[in-house]
Amino acid sequence: MSTQHCIPAELWRATRENLGHDQATLDHLASCADCSTLWETIQLFPMAQIARLDHAPSGWIERAMAIAEGKRVARKLSKLVAMLRFDSWVTPSPVILRGRAEGTSRRLSWDMESWSIDIRAEDTETGWSCTAQVLDSGQPQSGVEIRSGAMKVRTDNAGLATWTSTRPPRVLHASDAARSVQLGPLSWQPPKRK
């Protein structure tokens, strides 16, 4: 090297091969802030310009290749995100429909992919009576499991499932062999009307 700026490739080589510098390079590094900063950085990160590990363990390479082969994130996703389309407690009811039953029943509708799920929950004297209907592209979807806590029911040929519980469902899950969706968590505090 000369007294002009150091050639970065030579500094990398000197670091990797534990080579010393000639006196002119050492003098330049002592007097040039840019080259001395580069030299310090190269010493801290000597492997930065190497494309790959030459001696990576074969198990690591095989594992990385297995992960990369055909295991795309989109294929592994099975839980869908549902969009709440309608909540009867949020949408104001027409004046003629308001009354004493307003806080005792609730209707909710969600959309996701080709599914639409409607839930109707009614607070009765014996507990909460719930009905769910699952449609796939507008057609009733049978065999969909609706789950809330330990309760599990399946939709019939009309896409309907019914159940009762002492409390309203806070979180619902709907799933079939190909997909799963979580509905909620839901708050069951009726909104205060102005």
Stockholm file with secondary structure:
# STOCKHOLM 1.0

chainA/1-194         MSTQHCIPAELWRATRENLGHDQATLDHLASCADCSTLWETIQLFPMAQIARLDHAPSGWIERAMAIAEGKRVARKLSKLVAMLRFDSWVTPSPVILRGRAEGTSRRLSWDMESWSIDIRAEDTETGWSCTAQVLDSGQPQSGVEIRSGAMKVRTDNAGLATWTSTRPPRVLHASDAARSVQLGPLSWQPPKRK
#=GR chainA/1-194 SS CCSSCCCHHHHHHHHHTTCCCCHHHHHHHHHCHHHHHHHHHHHHCTTTTCSSCTTCCHHHHHHHHHHHSSCCHHHHCCEECCEEEEETTTSCCCGGGCSTTTTTEEEEEEEETTEEEEEEEEEETTEEEEEEEEEETTEECTTCEEEETTEEEECCTTSEEEEEESSCCSSEEEECSSCEEEECCCCCSCCCCC
#=GC SS_cons         CCSSCCCHHHHHHHHHTTCCCCHHHHHHHHHCHHHHHHHHHHHHCTTTTCSSCTTCCHHHHHHHHHHHSSCCHHHHCCEECCEEEEETTTSCCCGGGCSTTTTTEEEEEEEETTEEEEEEEEEETTEEEEEEEEEETTEECTTCEEEETTEEEECCTTSEEEEEESSCCSSEEEECSSCEEEECCCCCSCCCCC
//
